[in-house]
Amino acid sequence: MAYVTKKFFQKELKKTFKVLMDELGISIHEAQKTVDRKRVQVNGVLLEYKSGEIQGEIEVVIFKPNPVGLKPVFETEDFAVFEKPSGLLVHPRKREEVQTLNDDIKYLFGKDANAVHRIDKGTSGLIVISKNKKSEVELKQLFENKKVYKEYTALVDGKVENDLEIEERLLVDLPSSKIRIKVHIHEDGKDSFTTIEPIEYDKKNNVTLVKAIPKTGRQHQIRAHLFHVEHSIIGDTLYGLNEDLAEEYLDGIMSYERSYELTRSKRLLLHASRISFTYKGVEYDILSELDIKKEFYENCQF
C-alpha cells in the first residue's frame, strides 16, 4: 500500500471539492472523504473543513497501488474472486507502507473496486471482490442477509471424531482480557454458529483435518469456537497460546523461531476453501485451487 503526496498550485479561489475533483478525477463524495481523512494541506496548513474555498499551494495524500502480483482465480463482469495467501492483509491498517490485497484490487480493477468481505491476515483462501459500486452494494447485501455459503479447511489439535455444532455467543474486547482484538465466549456476546466436520485424523501427530462451516460471520469465529471446544487451530498465535504469550507475539517481541516452536507451524492453518452464492439469477460455486493439505503440512513442524 503506497501513499504519495501530489502537489499543485491553485491560482484562483475555488470550492474545495471542485478543486479536488478536477485535479484528482474523483467524485464529490471521495473529495469530501479525502478532507475528512486529513489528507489535504493548503499553504502548509492541514485543511480541517471540506466546505469553503481554497487557493495557493495544495498538497494531497493519495493512494497509489503497489501490487503484489496476484491474479483472480475467477472473474465476471461485476466481480472477481482472489485466493489470498496467508500473511497478507486485505486492507492497510492506517497508513502503513505495506502491500495488501487492496493494492492488487485497485491496480487491476480501478479505484471503485473493493473487497466485499474480510478474512484474517493469517487465513488464506477465497475472497470476493466487487468491480464497481453497484455490485459492491449488491454483493455486500448477500453477505449481510446470510445468503453466502462458505467452507473453510483447518488443521486442528487433537482428534475430532464426530460432527460438532458449536453455538456460543462471541464478545469482542472483553474488559478483563489483555488483548483487545481477541474474541471471547460470553453471554453478552452475539449469537454465533459454526459446524465442524472431521475429514481426516493424523494419529501420529494427533491432529485432525476438518471442514468448518460458519453460519454467522463474527470476527475470529472459527478460531474462537475451535479453541472453545479444545481443538485449537495449529499455528494460531492468538487462540492457541495463553494471553501472555499471545501478547508477546502481537507486540513483536517473540522471535519467529519461538512462535514456530510454540504453535508448530509457520502460519495459521486455516483456509477459505469454498464460497457459493446466487448473483443476478446465476448460481456460483467457487472452489479453492490450492492443495491445502499439502500446504498445511509443508508449513508444519511435524
C-alpha positions as CSV (number, residue, x, y, z in Angstrom):
1,M,0.0,0.0,0.0
2,A,1.7,3.2,-1.2
3,Y,0.6,6.7,-0.3
4,V,2.2,9.6,-2.2
5,T,1.8,13.3,-1.9
6,K,0.5,15.2,-5.0
7,K,1.4,18.9,-5.1
8,F,-0.1,21.5,-7.3
9,F,-0.9,25.3,-7.3
10,Q,-4.4,26.5,-7.3
11,K,-4.3,30.0,-8.9
12,E,-8.0,31.1,-8.4
13,L,-10.1,30.9,-5.2
14,K,-12.3,27.9,-5.8
15,K,-14.6,25.5,-3.9
16,T,-12.5,22.8,-2.2
17,F,-14.5,19.8,-3.5
18,K,-14.3,21.2,-7.1
19,V,-10.5,21.6,-6.9
20,L,-10.0,18.0,-5.7
21,M,-12.5,16.6,-8.2
22,D,-10.8,18.4,-11.1
23,E,-7.2,17.6,-10.0
24,L,-7.7,14.0,-8.9
25,G,-10.5,12.9,-11.1
26,I,-12.7,11.8,-8.2
27,S,-16.3,12.2,-7.2
28,I,-17.6,14.8,-4.8
29,H,-18.1,12.1,-2.2
30,E,-14.5,11.0,-2.5
31,A,-13.3,14.6,-2.4
32,Q,-15.2,15.1,0.9
33,K,-13.7,11.9,2.4
34,T,-10.2,13.0,1.4
35,V,-10.6,16.1,3.6
36,D,-12.3,14.1,6.4
37,R,-9.3,11.8,6.5
38,K,-7.0,14.8,6.9
39,R,-5.1,14.2,3.6
40,V,-5.2,17.8,2.3
41,Q,-2.9,20.7,3.2
42,V,-3.3,24.3,1.9
43,N,-0.3,26.5,2.0
44,G,1.3,24.2,4.6
45,V,-1.7,24.0,6.9
46,L,-3.9,21.0,7.3
47,L,-7.4,21.6,5.9
48,E,-10.0,20.9,8.6
49,Y,-13.2,21.8,6.7
50,K,-14.4,20.5,3.4
51,S,-16.8,23.4,2.8
52,G,-15.5,26.7,1.6
53,E,-12.9,27.7,-0.9
54,I,-9.1,27.2,-1.3
55,Q,-6.2,28.8,-3.2
56,G,-2.5,28.5,-3.3
57,E,-0.1,25.6,-2.7
58,I,-2.1,22.4,-2.4
59,E,-0.8,19.1,-1.1
60,V,-3.0,15.9,-1.2
61,V,-2.0,12.5,0.1
62,I,-3.3,9.9,-2.4
63,F,-3.2,6.1,-2.7
64,K,-1.0,4.7,-5.4
65,P,-1.4,0.9,-5.8
66,N,1.7,-1.2,-5.3
67,P,0.5,-4.7,-6.4
68,V,1.9,-8.0,-5.1
69,G,1.1,-9.6,-8.4
70,L,-1.9,-11.6,-7.6
71,K,-4.5,-12.6,-10.2
72,P,-8.1,-13.6,-9.7
73,V,-9.0,-17.3,-9.8
74,F,-12.5,-16.5,-11.0
75,E,-13.9,-13.4,-12.7
76,T,-17.2,-12.0,-14.1
77,E,-18.1,-8.5,-15.4
78,D,-19.2,-7.4,-11.9
79,F,-16.9,-9.3,-9.5
80,A,-13.8,-11.4,-9.1
81,V,-12.5,-13.9,-6.6
82,F,-8.9,-13.9,-5.4
83,E,-7.1,-16.7,-3.5
84,K,-5.4,-14.6,-0.7
85,P,-2.1,-16.0,0.7
86,S,-1.6,-16.3,4.4
87,G,0.2,-13.3,5.9
88,L,-1.3,-10.7,3.5
89,L,-3.7,-8.1,4.9
90,V,-6.9,-7.3,2.9
91,H,-6.8,-3.6,3.8
92,P,-4.0,-1.5,5.2
93,R,-4.0,-0.6,8.9
94,K,-4.0,3.2,9.0
95,R,-1.3,4.5,6.6
96,E,1.3,1.7,6.7
97,E,3.8,1.3,3.9
98,V,3.0,-2.4,3.3
99,Q,1.5,-4.2,0.4
100,T,-2.1,-5.5,0.9
101,L,-4.6,-7.3,-1.3
102,N,-6.2,-3.9,-1.8
103,D,-3.2,-2.9,-3.9
104,D,-3.9,-5.6,-6.4
105,I,-7.6,-5.0,-6.4
106,K,-7.2,-1.3,-7.2
107,Y,-4.3,-1.9,-9.7
108,L,-6.3,-4.4,-11.7
109,F,-9.9,-3.0,-11.5
110,G,-9.7,0.6,-10.5
111,K,-10.5,2.8,-7.6
112,D,-14.1,1.7,-7.3
113,A,-13.2,-2.0,-6.8
114,N,-13.3,-3.3,-3.2
115,A,-13.3,-6.5,-1.1
116,V,-16.9,-7.2,-0.1
117,H,-16.0,-9.2,3.0
118,R,-12.8,-9.9,5.0
119,I,-10.7,-12.8,6.1
120,D,-7.9,-12.5,8.7
121,K,-4.4,-11.8,7.8
122,G,-3.2,-15.3,8.8
123,T,-6.1,-17.0,7.0
124,S,-5.6,-17.9,3.3
125,G,-8.2,-18.6,0.7
126,L,-11.1,-17.2,-1.3
127,I,-12.3,-13.6,-1.1
128,V,-14.9,-11.9,-3.3
129,I,-14.1,-8.5,-4.9
130,S,-16.6,-6.1,-6.4
131,K,-15.6,-4.3,-9.5
132,N,-17.9,-1.3,-9.2
133,K,-20.0,0.5,-6.6
134,K,-23.3,-1.1,-7.7
135,S,-22.0,-4.7,-7.4
136,E,-20.4,-3.8,-4.1
137,V,-23.7,-2.9,-2.6
138,E,-25.5,-5.9,-4.0
139,L,-22.8,-8.4,-3.0
140,K,-22.4,-7.0,0.5
141,Q,-26.1,-7.4,0.9
142,L,-25.9,-11.1,0.1
143,F,-23.3,-11.5,2.9
144,E,-25.4,-9.4,5.4
145,N,-28.5,-11.4,4.6
146,K,-26.6,-14.7,5.1
147,K,-27.1,-15.8,1.5
148,V,-23.5,-16.8,1.0
149,Y,-22.3,-20.3,1.8
150,K,-18.7,-20.6,3.0
151,E,-16.5,-23.5,3.8
152,Y,-13.1,-23.4,5.5
153,T,-10.5,-26.1,5.9
154,A,-8.4,-26.2,9.1
155,L,-5.8,-28.5,10.8
156,V,-6.6,-28.7,14.4
157,D,-5.1,-30.1,17.6
158,G,-6.4,-33.5,18.8
159,K,-8.9,-36.0,17.4
160,V,-12.2,-34.8,16.2
161,E,-14.4,-37.9,15.9
162,N,-17.8,-36.6,15.2
163,D,-19.5,-33.5,13.7
164,L,-19.7,-30.6,16.1
165,E,-22.4,-27.9,16.2
166,I,-21.0,-25.0,18.1
167,E,-23.5,-22.4,19.2
168,E,-21.7,-20.0,21.5
169,R,-22.1,-16.2,21.8
170,L,-18.9,-14.2,20.9
171,L,-17.9,-10.9,22.5
172,V,-15.1,-8.6,21.3
173,D,-12.9,-6.6,23.6
174,L,-13.7,-8.2,27.0
175,P,-12.6,-5.7,29.7
176,S,-10.7,-8.4,31.7
177,S,-8.7,-9.5,28.6
178,K,-5.2,-8.2,27.9
179,I,-5.8,-8.4,24.2
180,R,-8.5,-6.1,22.7
181,I,-8.8,-7.8,19.4
182,K,-9.4,-11.2,21.0
183,V,-12.9,-12.7,20.9
184,H,-14.4,-14.5,23.9
185,I,-17.2,-16.8,24.6
186,H,-19.6,-14.6,26.7
187,E,-23.3,-14.4,27.5
188,D,-23.3,-10.7,26.4
189,G,-21.8,-11.6,23.0
190,K,-23.5,-12.0,19.6
191,D,-25.1,-15.3,18.5
192,S,-22.6,-17.3,16.6
193,F,-22.9,-20.8,14.9
194,T,-20.2,-23.0,13.4
195,T,-20.4,-26.5,12.1
196,I,-17.2,-28.6,12.3
197,E,-16.9,-31.9,10.2
198,P,-13.8,-34.1,10.6
199,I,-12.1,-35.0,7.3
200,E,-9.0,-37.0,8.3
201,Y,-7.3,-37.8,11.6
202,D,-3.5,-38.0,11.7
203,K,-2.8,-40.3,14.6
204,K,1.0,-39.9,14.5
205,N,0.8,-36.1,15.1
206,N,-2.6,-36.1,16.9
207,V,-4.1,-33.5,14.6
208,T,-7.3,-33.6,12.5
209,L,-8.1,-32.0,9.2
210,V,-11.6,-30.5,9.4
211,K,-14.2,-28.7,7.4
212,A,-15.6,-25.6,9.2
213,I,-18.9,-24.0,8.0
214,P,-19.7,-20.7,9.7
215,K,-23.4,-19.9,9.8
216,T,-22.7,-16.4,11.1
217,G,-19.8,-14.1,10.2
218,R,-18.3,-13.0,13.5
219,Q,-14.8,-11.8,13.9
220,H,-12.4,-14.8,14.5
221,Q,-15.5,-17.0,14.8
222,I,-14.0,-20.3,13.7
223,R,-10.8,-19.7,15.6
224,A,-12.6,-18.9,18.8
225,H,-15.1,-21.7,18.5
226,L,-12.5,-24.3,17.9
227,F,-10.4,-23.0,20.8
228,H,-13.5,-23.3,23.0
229,V,-14.0,-27.0,22.2
230,E,-10.3,-27.6,22.8
231,H,-9.3,-28.2,19.2
232,S,-7.2,-25.1,18.6
233,I,-6.1,-24.5,15.0
234,I,-2.4,-25.3,14.5
235,G,-0.4,-22.1,14.0
236,D,-2.8,-19.9,15.9
237,T,-0.7,-17.3,17.8
238,L,-3.8,-15.7,19.3
239,Y,-6.1,-18.5,20.5
240,G,-3.5,-21.3,20.6
241,L,-1.4,-19.6,23.2
242,N,-2.1,-18.1,26.6
243,E,-2.6,-14.4,26.7
244,D,0.9,-13.5,28.0
245,L,2.5,-15.4,25.1
246,A,-0.1,-14.1,22.6
247,E,0.6,-10.5,23.7
248,E,4.3,-11.1,23.3
249,Y,3.7,-12.3,19.7
250,L,1.5,-9.3,18.9
251,D,4.0,-6.8,20.4
252,G,6.6,-8.2,18.0
253,I,8.8,-9.4,20.9
254,M,8.5,-13.1,20.2
255,S,11.0,-14.5,17.7
256,Y,10.0,-16.3,14.6
257,E,11.7,-19.5,15.9
258,R,9.9,-19.3,19.3
259,S,6.5,-18.8,17.6
260,Y,7.2,-21.7,15.3
261,E,8.1,-23.9,18.3
262,L,5.0,-23.0,20.3
263,T,2.4,-23.2,17.6
264,R,4.0,-26.0,15.5
265,S,3.5,-24.1,12.2
266,K,4.9,-21.2,10.2
267,R,1.4,-19.9,9.6
268,L,-2.2,-20.2,10.7
269,L,-3.6,-23.4,9.2
270,L,-7.0,-22.1,8.2
271,H,-8.1,-21.7,4.6
272,A,-11.3,-20.4,3.0
273,S,-11.8,-23.2,0.5
274,R,-15.3,-22.8,-0.9
275,I,-17.8,-20.0,-1.5
276,S,-21.2,-20.2,-3.1
277,F,-24.0,-17.7,-3.8
278,T,-26.5,-16.6,-6.4
279,Y,-26.0,-13.3,-8.1
280,K,-28.3,-11.8,-10.7
281,G,-30.0,-15.2,-11.1
282,V,-26.8,-17.1,-11.7
283,E,-25.5,-19.7,-9.2
284,Y,-21.8,-19.6,-8.4
285,D,-19.9,-22.3,-6.6
286,I,-16.2,-21.5,-6.4
287,L,-13.6,-23.9,-5.0
288,S,-10.0,-23.2,-4.0
289,E,-7.4,-24.4,-6.4
290,L,-4.8,-24.9,-3.7
291,D,-3.8,-28.4,-2.4
292,I,-4.4,-27.2,1.1
293,K,-3.4,-30.4,2.9
294,K,0.0,-30.3,1.2
295,E,0.3,-26.5,2.0
296,F,-0.6,-27.1,5.7
297,Y,1.9,-30.0,6.2
298,E,4.7,-28.1,4.4
299,N,4.3,-25.4,7.0
300,C,4.1,-27.7,10.0
301,Q,6.9,-28.6,12.4
302,F,5.9,-32.2,12.3
